Amino acid sequence: MDCVTEKSALTTRSQTPLAGRHIVVTRPAGQATHLAEALVELGAHPVLFPVLAIADVTDTAPLLDVAIRLEQYDWAVFVSPNAVDKALAVVLEYRQWPASVRVATVGHSSEEALARHGIRNVVAPQERFDSEALMELPPLQEMAGKRVIIFRGDGGRDLFGDTMKARGAQVDYVTCYLRSKPALDPAPLLKLWGDGRLDALTITSSEGLRNLYEMVGKLGQSWLKKTPTFVPHARIAQQARALGLTQVILTGPADAGLLAGLIEHLSSP
């Protein structure tokens, strides 16, 4: 190989560090586009396999009731982009968001979703994106006498709400979307595993990981336990190890963290 050709090949590899890698993206349908497109740009083959299904609530009456009474609250907390989009689709159809109600959320994706609905000046953590990080922020320390409404999916964690109650707040919850395990055929994943061409998985929720473990069956579980699995939160990593996964890589938060971790561990030499 001459110098020019060798330099061109090195440049190509540096621009596509995940060239040829088959990487599973498990975000819900409709929410995997950004990560999948970024993987394509890095040379990878994203394999879309959603492990959570997100659906509208069948009864919007509780959401409408909250919309009517929004001024009674000091704080509104949205736990995810799904909570933002599903709740505000109902609330903003009924009324404008009142300026007196401060808004908090757990991460950049949710902040962006709120901005799309015209809600800015949001309180949110900037480094770690979880309830624990949100609870540490100064505006949420003195909560005695405050009223808080939490928009979330069915069966969400109570940690944030319980902490606000312990600080003296009155906390209400409203379910604005439903989560379930998709009825997907795992055959595409099993085929890639069987051919030795499934290089990594990305998992972004503990519930999604548990769903995936059930969805792939006994054979898939034996391969899953040996496959590099990239997760952006320590809680998901803990769940993965509890299920017997042996190659769990904890990355930085959000898609950027996942991509950086994938590049660091899977780049071709």
C-alpha positions in Angstrom: 0.0 0.0 0.0 1.5 3.4 -1.0 1.6 6.3 1.4 -1.3 8.1 -0.1 -3.5 5.0 0.0 -2.5 4.2 3.5 -3.2 7.8 4.7 -6.6 7.6 3.0 -7.4 4.3 4.8 -6.4 5.7 8.2 -8.5 8.8 7.6 -11.5 6.6 6.7 -11.1 4.5 9.8 -10.9 7.6 12.0 -14.1 8.9 10.5 -15.9 5.6 10.8 -14.5 4.1 14.1 -17.4 1.7 14.4 -17.2 0.4 10.8 -19.1 -2.8 10.2 -20.3 -3.1 13.9 -23.8 -4.4 14.5 -25.1 -2.5 17.5 -28.5 -3.0 19.0 -30.5 0.2 19.8 -33.3 -0.6 22.3 -35.0 2.7 22.7 -38.8 2.8 22.1 -40.0 3.0 18.5 -39.9 6.6 17.3 -37.2 7.6 19.8 -34.2 5.7 18.4 -33.6 7.9 15.3 -31.0 10.2 16.7 -28.8 7.4 18.1 -29.3 5.2 15.0 -28.3 8.1 12.7 -25.2 8.8 14.8 -24.2 5.2 14.6 -24.6 5.1 10.8 -22.3 8.2 10.6 -19.7 6.3 12.6 -19.9 3.3 10.2 -22.0 1.0 12.3 -25.1 -1.0 11.4 -27.8 -0.1 14.0 -30.2 -2.8 14.8 -33.5 -1.4 16.0 -35.1 -3.6 18.7 -37.4 -1.5 20.9 -37.8 -3.1 24.4 -40.4 -0.7 25.7 -43.7 0.3 24.0 -45.1 3.7 24.9 -48.9 4.3 24.6 -51.4 7.0 25.4 -53.5 6.6 28.5 -57.0 5.5 27.8 -58.6 7.9 30.2 -57.4 11.5 30.0 -59.8 12.8 32.7 -57.0 12.9 35.4 -54.8 14.9 33.1 -57.6 17.3 32.3 -58.3 17.7 36.0 -54.7 18.7 36.6 -54.9 21.1 33.7 -57.8 22.8 35.3 -56.1 23.1 38.7 -52.5 23.9 37.5 -52.4 27.2 39.3 -52.7 25.4 42.6 -49.2 23.9 42.2 -45.8 25.6 42.8 -43.9 23.0 40.8 -44.5 20.6 37.9 -42.0 17.8 37.4 -41.7 15.8 34.1 -39.8 12.6 34.5 -39.0 12.0 30.8 -39.5 13.3 27.2 -42.5 10.9 27.0 -44.0 12.5 30.1 -43.6 15.9 28.5 -45.1 15.1 25.1 -48.0 12.9 26.4 -49.0 15.3 29.2 -48.7 18.5 27.3 -50.6 17.1 24.3 -53.6 17.1 26.6 -52.8 20.1 28.9 -51.9 22.6 26.2 -54.9 21.6 24.1 -57.0 22.8 27.0 -55.0 25.9 28.2 -51.8 27.8 28.2 -49.1 26.9 30.7 -49.4 29.3 33.7 -46.3 31.4 34.4 -46.6 30.9 38.1 -45.9 27.1 38.0 -42.1 26.4 37.9 -41.1 23.4 35.8 -38.4 20.8 36.6 -37.1 17.7 34.7 -34.3 15.3 34.7 -32.3 15.8 31.5 -31.5 17.6 28.3 -33.9 15.5 26.2 -36.8 16.5 28.4 -35.6 20.1 28.4 -35.6 20.1 24.6 -39.1 18.5 24.6 -40.4 21.2 26.9 -38.8 23.9 24.7 -40.7 22.5 21.7 -43.9 23.1 23.6 -42.8 26.7 24.5 -41.8 26.0 28.1 -38.3 27.3 29.0 -36.4 28.4 32.1 -36.6 24.8 33.3 -34.8 23.5 36.4 -32.8 20.4 35.4 -29.4 18.8 36.3 -26.6 19.4 33.8 -24.3 16.5 34.5 -26.1 13.4 35.9 -29.6 12.9 34.5 -31.7 11.2 37.1 -34.0 11.9 40.0 -31.1 11.8 42.5 -29.4 14.6 40.6 -32.6 16.7 40.3 -33.2 16.4 44.1 -29.7 17.9 44.8 -30.5 21.2 43.0 -30.8 24.3 45.2 -34.3 25.4 44.1 -35.7 22.1 45.3 -34.3 22.1 48.8 -36.7 24.4 50.7 -40.0 22.7 49.9 -42.1 23.2 53.0 -45.6 24.1 52.1 -45.0 23.7 48.3 -47.4 21.8 46.1 -45.8 19.5 43.5 -47.4 17.7 40.5 -45.3 14.9 39.0 -46.1 13.8 35.4 -44.9 10.3 34.7 -45.6 6.9 33.2 -47.5 4.1 35.0 -45.5 2.5 37.7 -42.8 5.1 37.9 -40.3 5.4 40.8 -41.5 7.2 43.9 -38.0 8.3 45.1 -38.3 11.9 44.0 -41.9 12.4 45.3 -41.1 10.7 48.6 -38.1 13.0 49.0 -40.2 16.1 48.3 -42.7 15.0 50.9 -39.9 14.5 53.4 -38.9 18.1 52.7 -42.5 19.3 53.6 -44.1 19.4 50.1 -47.5 18.1 49.2 -47.0 15.8 46.2 -49.5 14.5 43.6 -48.9 12.2 40.7 -50.6 11.9 37.3 -50.1 9.1 34.8 -49.8 10.4 31.3 -48.5 7.4 29.4 -48.4 3.6 29.6 -45.4 1.3 29.3 -45.4 -2.3 28.2 -43.2 -5.0 26.8 -43.4 -5.1 22.9 -44.5 -8.4 21.2 -41.4 -8.6 19.0 -39.8 -11.6 17.4 -36.2 -11.9 18.6 -35.2 -13.9 15.5 -33.1 -11.1 14.0 -31.0 -10.8 17.2 -30.7 -14.6 17.5 -29.5 -14.8 13.9 -26.8 -12.1 14.4 -25.7 -13.8 17.6 -25.6 -17.1 15.9 -23.5 -15.7 13.1 -21.1 -14.0 15.5 -22.0 -10.6 14.1 -23.8 -8.9 17.1 -21.1 -6.7 18.5 -22.9 -4.7 21.2 -26.2 -3.6 22.8 -27.2 -0.2 24.2 -29.7 -0.2 27.0 -31.2 3.0 28.4 -33.6 1.8 31.2 -33.7 -1.0 33.8 -37.2 -1.9 32.8 -36.2 -2.2 29.2 -33.3 -4.4 30.1 -35.6 -6.8 32.0 -38.0 -6.8 29.0 -35.1 -7.6 26.7 -33.9 -10.5 28.9 -37.4 -12.0 28.8 -37.9 -11.3 25.0 -34.8 -13.1 23.8 -35.5 -16.4 25.6 -33.1 -18.9 27.1 -30.8 -19.1 24.0 -30.7 -15.4 23.6 -30.0 -14.9 27.3 -26.9 -17.1 27.1 -25.5 -14.9 24.3 -26.7 -11.7 26.0 -24.7 -12.5 29.1 -21.5 -12.5 27.0 -22.2 -9.5 24.8 -20.8 -6.0 25.5 -23.7 -4.0 26.8 -23.4 -0.2 27.1 -25.5 1.6 29.7 -25.6 5.3 30.7 -26.5 4.9 34.3 -25.2 3.0 37.3 -28.6 1.7 38.2 -29.0 0.0 34.9 -25.5 -1.5 35.2 -26.4 -2.9 38.6 -29.5 -4.5 37.1 -27.5 -5.9 34.2 -25.0 -7.6 36.5 -27.8 -9.0 38.7 -29.2 -10.7 35.5 -25.8 -12.3 34.9 -24.4 -10.0 32.2 -20.6 -10.1 32.3 -19.6 -7.4 29.9 -21.4 -4.3 31.2 -19.8 -0.9 30.2 -21.0 2.1 32.1 -20.8 5.2 29.9 -21.5 8.9 30.2 -25.1 10.0 30.2 -27.4 10.3 27.2 -26.6 9.4 23.5 -23.4 11.3 23.6 -22.1 9.1 26.5 -23.2 5.9 24.8 -21.5 6.9 21.6 -18.3 7.9 23.3 -18.3 4.5 25.2 -18.9 2.6 22.0 -16.1 4.3 20.2 -13.7 3.8 23.1 -14.3 0.1 23.4 -15.2 -1.0 19.9 -13.0 1.1 17.6 -11.1 -0.9 15.0 -7.3 -0.7 15.5 
